[in-house]
């Protein structure tokens, strides 16, 4: 495994502290001391491979150590905060991300016997990555050096990665992402609505009805999928958008608060400080200083 791991690290030497597309569809890489504000984001459905170092990902009240080499699965969009750390020898944090493509996954599921896939999954966690699985990531990453091979080979290597996740401890969750009538797929549609309408008041009963679930079932399935209640999910989407408006688009704090749906600036300030760790004014000052040193 060390030879495979070393080659992956070598192929990632051009990565930086902002996500970098590799040229392989859906595959990105990142490396180094990534600013915490950049890691507070709406994470897209993906398979993440922590190559080296550790990411501590916080979703709601749950913090998970993603220590490399390992992989994890995010089957729905989810707002989260995170920090990254070098490994014990001081080598920089490095990771790969493969965006989940529901069409590719559905095609793979049609080709697999249903009884082959595990019927239960662990909660969100870091999963051990074995030699064969790491080799599949290496084959996909190598294509960044031979672009002419991408159309023919990338789909096959992507399917292999999906297959190995399906056979692992997060396989059931990934399978649910690919099934159109699963509870997870229904929650994904609600999450999509949230992303487009987070400034609007929400009606939990209406959302549960659209999902074909009782209200208690909807709450339980939503939290299982995202790690957050619907109210928490909406609140964090609002805070992320407000941060962008204040720090990078020049909105006054109160204007940003009203724009994303808050009625009380004081409540906005309290929740902003709790989520990001400092007040809007102080946070904005820090963000602008960090960005000015990076540009």
C-alpha positions as CSV (number, residue, x, y, z in Angstrom):
1,X,0.0,0.0,0.0
2,X,2.9,2.4,0.7
3,X,3.9,2.4,-3.0
4,X,0.4,3.2,-4.1
5,X,0.0,5.8,-1.4
6,X,3.3,7.5,-2.3
7,X,2.3,7.7,-6.0
8,X,-1.0,9.3,-5.1
9,X,0.9,11.9,-3.0
10,X,3.3,12.6,-5.8
11,X,0.4,13.1,-8.3
12,X,-1.1,15.6,-5.9
13,X,2.0,17.8,-5.5
14,X,0.4,20.6,-7.6
15,X,-2.6,20.9,-5.3
16,X,-3.1,23.9,-3.2
17,X,-5.3,25.2,-0.4
18,X,-8.3,25.8,-2.7
19,X,-10.1,22.8,-4.4
20,X,-8.4,22.0,-7.7
21,X,-10.1,20.2,-10.5
22,X,-7.9,17.4,-11.9
23,X,-9.4,17.3,-15.4
24,X,-11.1,14.0,-14.5
25,X,-14.9,14.7,-14.3
26,X,-16.0,15.0,-10.6
27,X,-12.5,14.5,-9.2
28,X,-10.9,17.3,-7.2
29,X,-7.9,17.6,-4.8
30,X,-6.7,19.9,-2.1
31,X,-3.7,20.2,0.1
32,X,-2.2,22.2,2.9
33,X,-3.3,24.4,5.7
34,X,-6.8,25.3,4.5
35,X,-8.4,28.3,6.3
36,X,-11.2,27.4,8.6
37,X,-13.6,29.8,6.9
38,X,-13.2,28.0,3.6
39,X,-14.1,24.7,5.3
40,X,-17.4,26.2,6.6
41,X,-19.5,25.4,3.6
42,X,-22.3,23.5,2.1
43,X,-20.7,20.2,1.2
44,X,-22.0,18.5,-1.9
45,X,-22.7,14.7,-2.1
46,X,-19.3,13.1,-2.5
47,X,-16.9,10.4,-1.6
48,X,-13.9,11.9,0.2
49,X,-10.5,10.3,0.5
50,X,-8.3,11.7,3.2
51,X,-4.9,10.8,1.8
52,X,-2.8,12.3,4.6
53,X,-3.3,14.2,7.8
54,X,-6.7,14.7,9.4
55,X,-9.9,16.6,8.8
56,X,-12.2,17.2,11.8
57,X,-15.7,17.6,10.3
58,X,-18.5,19.1,12.4
59,X,-22.1,18.5,11.3
60,X,-24.6,19.8,13.8
61,X,-23.4,18.6,17.2
62,X,-21.4,15.7,15.8
63,X,-17.6,15.9,15.2
64,X,-15.9,13.2,13.3
65,X,-12.1,12.7,12.9
66,X,-11.3,11.8,9.3
67,X,-7.7,10.6,9.7
68,X,-5.9,9.5,6.6
69,X,-5.7,7.2,4.9
70,X,-9.4,6.7,5.0
71,X,-12.6,7.5,3.1
72,X,-16.0,8.8,4.0
73,X,-19.4,9.3,2.2
74,X,-21.7,12.4,2.2
75,X,-24.8,11.3,0.4
76,X,-26.6,14.6,0.5
77,X,-25.7,18.3,0.6
78,X,-25.0,19.3,4.2
79,X,-23.7,22.5,5.8
80,X,-20.7,21.8,8.0
81,X,-17.6,23.3,9.5
82,X,-14.2,21.7,9.6
83,X,-10.5,22.1,10.5
84,X,-7.6,20.2,8.9
85,X,-4.3,19.2,10.5
86,X,-0.9,17.8,9.3
87,X,0.0,14.2,10.2
88,X,2.2,13.4,13.2
89,X,5.3,13.8,11.1
90,X,4.3,17.3,10.0
91,X,3.3,16.3,6.4
92,X,0.5,18.4,5.0
93,X,-3.2,17.5,4.9
94,X,-4.1,16.1,1.5
95,X,-7.5,14.8,0.2
96,X,-9.3,13.8,-2.9
97,X,-13.0,14.3,-3.5
98,X,-15.2,12.4,-6.0
99,X,-18.6,14.1,-6.6
100,X,-21.5,11.6,-6.5
101,X,-23.2,11.2,-9.9
102,X,-26.7,9.7,-9.3
103,X,-27.0,8.5,-12.9
104,X,-23.7,6.6,-12.7
105,X,-24.7,5.1,-9.4
106,X,-28.1,4.0,-10.7
107,X,-26.5,2.4,-13.7
108,X,-24.2,0.4,-11.4
109,X,-27.0,-0.6,-9.1
110,X,-28.9,-2.1,-12.1
111,X,-25.9,-4.3,-12.8
112,X,-25.6,-5.6,-9.3
113,X,-27.6,-8.3,-7.6
114,X,-29.7,-6.6,-4.9
115,X,-28.7,-9.1,-2.2
116,X,-25.0,-8.3,-2.8
117,X,-25.2,-4.9,-1.1
118,X,-25.1,-4.7,2.7
119,X,-28.5,-4.0,4.3
120,X,-27.3,-1.7,7.0
121,X,-24.6,1.0,7.3
122,X,-22.7,2.7,10.1
123,X,-23.5,6.3,10.9
124,X,-21.2,8.8,9.2
125,X,-17.7,7.8,10.0
126,X,-14.2,7.4,8.6
127,X,-13.8,4.1,6.8
128,X,-10.7,2.1,6.5
129,X,-9.3,2.0,2.9
130,X,-7.6,-1.2,1.7
131,X,-5.0,-1.7,-1.0
132,X,-7.5,-2.5,-3.8
133,X,-9.6,0.5,-3.1
134,X,-6.6,2.8,-2.9
135,X,-5.4,1.4,-6.2
136,X,-8.7,2.4,-7.8
137,X,-8.3,6.0,-6.7
138,X,-4.7,5.9,-8.1
139,X,-5.9,4.7,-11.5
140,X,-8.5,7.5,-11.6
141,X,-6.0,10.2,-10.5
142,X,-3.4,9.0,-13.0
143,X,-5.8,9.9,-15.8
144,X,-5.1,13.6,-15.0
145,X,-1.7,13.0,-16.7
146,X,-3.2,11.3,-19.8
147,X,-6.3,13.4,-20.7
148,X,-6.8,11.4,-23.9
149,X,-7.6,8.3,-21.8
150,X,-10.3,10.1,-19.7
151,X,-13.4,9.5,-21.8
152,X,-12.7,5.8,-22.2
153,X,-11.3,4.9,-18.7
154,X,-12.7,7.4,-16.2
155,X,-16.2,5.9,-16.2
156,X,-14.8,2.4,-15.5
157,X,-12.6,3.6,-12.6
158,X,-15.5,5.7,-11.2
159,X,-17.7,2.7,-11.2
160,X,-15.1,0.7,-9.4
161,X,-14.8,3.3,-6.6
162,X,-18.6,3.3,-6.2
163,X,-18.7,-0.4,-6.2
164,X,-16.1,-0.7,-3.4
165,X,-18.0,1.9,-1.3
166,X,-21.2,-0.1,-1.9
167,X,-19.5,-3.2,-0.5
168,X,-18.2,-1.4,2.5
169,X,-19.6,0.0,5.8
170,X,-21.2,3.0,4.1
171,X,-22.6,0.9,1.3
172,X,-26.3,1.0,2.3
173,X,-26.2,4.8,2.6
174,X,-24.7,5.1,-0.9
175,X,-27.3,2.7,-2.3
176,X,-30.1,4.8,-0.8
177,X,-28.7,7.8,-2.7
178,X,-29.1,5.9,-5.9
179,X,-32.6,4.7,-5.4
180,X,-35.2,7.2,-6.5
181,X,-37.9,6.1,-4.1
182,X,-35.8,5.7,-1.0
183,X,-36.2,7.9,2.0
184,X,-32.8,9.3,1.4
185,X,-33.6,10.3,-2.1
186,X,-36.8,11.9,-0.9
187,X,-34.9,13.9,1.7
188,X,-32.4,14.9,-1.0
189,X,-35.3,16.5,-2.9
190,X,-36.2,18.5,0.3
191,X,-32.6,19.5,0.7
192,X,-32.6,20.8,-2.9
193,X,-35.7,22.9,-2.0
194,X,-33.9,24.2,1.0
195,X,-30.9,25.3,-1.0
196,X,-33.1,27.3,-3.4
197,X,-35.5,28.7,-0.8
198,X,-33.6,28.9,2.5
199,X,-34.8,32.5,3.0
200,X,-38.5,31.5,3.1
201,X,-40.4,30.4,6.2
202,X,-40.6,26.6,6.3
203,X,-43.7,24.4,7.0
204,X,-42.5,21.1,8.4
205,X,-46.0,19.5,7.8
206,X,-45.9,20.5,4.2
207,X,-42.4,19.1,3.7
208,X,-43.3,15.8,5.4
209,X,-46.4,15.6,3.2
210,X,-44.4,16.1,0.0
211,X,-42.0,13.4,1.2
212,X,-44.9,11.0,1.8
213,X,-43.9,10.7,5.5
214,X,-45.4,11.4,8.8
215,X,-43.9,14.4,10.6
216,X,-42.0,12.4,13.2
217,X,-40.7,10.1,10.5
218,X,-39.7,13.0,8.3
219,X,-37.8,14.6,11.3
220,X,-36.0,11.3,12.0
221,X,-35.1,10.7,8.3
222,X,-33.9,14.2,7.7
223,X,-31.6,14.2,10.7
224,X,-30.3,10.8,9.8
225,X,-29.4,12.0,6.3
226,X,-28.0,15.4,7.2
227,X,-27.1,15.2,10.9
228,X,-29.3,18.3,11.5
229,X,-32.9,19.0,12.1
230,X,-34.7,20.9,9.3
231,X,-34.6,24.1,11.4
232,X,-30.9,23.8,12.0
233,X,-30.3,23.0,8.4
234,X,-32.1,26.2,7.3
235,X,-30.4,28.3,9.9
236,X,-26.9,27.2,8.8
237,X,-27.6,27.8,5.2
238,X,-28.7,31.3,6.1
239,X,-25.6,31.9,8.1
240,X,-23.3,30.7,5.4
241,X,-25.0,33.0,2.8
242,X,-25.0,35.9,5.2
243,X,-21.2,35.4,5.8
244,X,-20.6,35.7,2.1
245,X,-22.8,38.8,1.8
246,X,-21.0,40.6,4.6
247,X,-17.4,39.6,4.0
248,X,-17.3,39.5,0.2
249,X,-20.2,41.6,-1.1
250,X,-20.0,44.5,1.3
251,X,-23.5,44.1,2.9
252,X,-23.9,45.8,6.3
253,X,-24.6,43.2,9.0
254,X,-28.2,44.1,9.6
255,X,-29.0,44.2,5.9
256,X,-27.4,40.7,5.4
257,X,-29.4,39.4,8.3
258,X,-32.7,40.6,6.9
259,X,-31.8,39.5,3.4
260,X,-31.3,35.8,4.5
261,X,-34.6,35.8,6.5
262,X,-33.8,36.9,10.0
263,X,-36.2,39.3,11.7
264,X,-33.9,40.2,14.6
265,X,-30.3,41.4,14.1
266,X,-29.5,40.6,17.7
267,X,-30.6,37.0,17.2
268,X,-28.6,36.9,14.0
269,X,-25.5,38.1,15.8
270,X,-25.8,35.5,18.5
271,X,-26.3,32.7,16.1
272,X,-23.5,33.9,13.8
273,X,-21.1,34.1,16.7
274,X,-22.1,30.6,17.9
275,X,-21.7,29.0,14.5
276,X,-18.5,30.8,13.3
277,X,-16.8,31.4,16.6
278,X,-16.7,35.2,16.4
279,X,-19.0,38.2,15.7
280,X,-19.8,39.2,12.2
281,X,-17.6,42.3,12.3
282,X,-14.6,40.5,13.7
283,X,-15.1,37.5,11.5
284,X,-15.3,39.7,8.4
285,X,-12.1,41.5,9.4
286,X,-10.2,38.2,9.8
287,X,-11.6,36.8,6.5
288,X,-10.6,39.9,4.5
289,X,-7.1,39.8,6.0
290,X,-6.6,36.1,5.2
291,X,-7.9,36.6,1.6
292,X,-5.6,39.6,1.0
293,X,-2.6,37.6,2.0
294,X,-3.6,34.7,-0.3
295,X,-4.3,36.7,-3.5
